[in-house]
């Protein structure tokens, strides 16, 4: 199946399908999926929570970022969460869409809503409380708050313990999270990002200050950041930046991380998902750096 990311390209293709689907599925109150039995889950963190709640039998499809648990990858993939195509989503005949905040494009979600498919949007965030709230919100949207309450409580307690353990280590470790290195240009993480959030939970210092979001960094900014270690997502075979190539970067080679070739790679959903496994991610990241004397 071919998917399109351009809203203009989608409109003429989706029209007929939308008309038929809307006739068969009258609109349901936004956010209420309690009666839905054919749900498309958008967002790896949201999908994880659905499985942890034991509601996975109600899923008929998921997005590309939903790679955990492994069983989720057996579901049809409707595309990347920020480049959804309405006709791809509608092809699995959903009666509900569960999506993490920031999915889209907005035009695609509007088209789906006009087709009569209820859309429940789960708030996102990069804090301990955001994880707890996310679990509770998924449970409420699915109509199973009684299942979500103990899971949320367990996640909150685990996070409290992991955060306390990590912050008990006497450290002042500066971490540079690198999202990509296209064309040799480093794209780093400023504040208001999942990367900044996980570093804070682990008691680590984000080497990039005075910047929000993910942006390309100048050589001067990289040198001034003076990171002790570089943190990157493990993208799998064929997509991994070679350490020698990474630390041969003119700016990065002048930093403590570059001189010592200190690099940590972790699975992206595990590290940045802010879902049920975030406490494990905090412990894993903290222990890896502690093992290296950081």
Order of alpha helices (4+ residues) and beta strands (2+ residues): alpha-beta-alpha-beta-beta-alpha-beta-alpha-beta-alpha-alpha-beta-beta-alpha-beta-beta-alpha-beta-alpha-alpha-beta-alpha-alpha
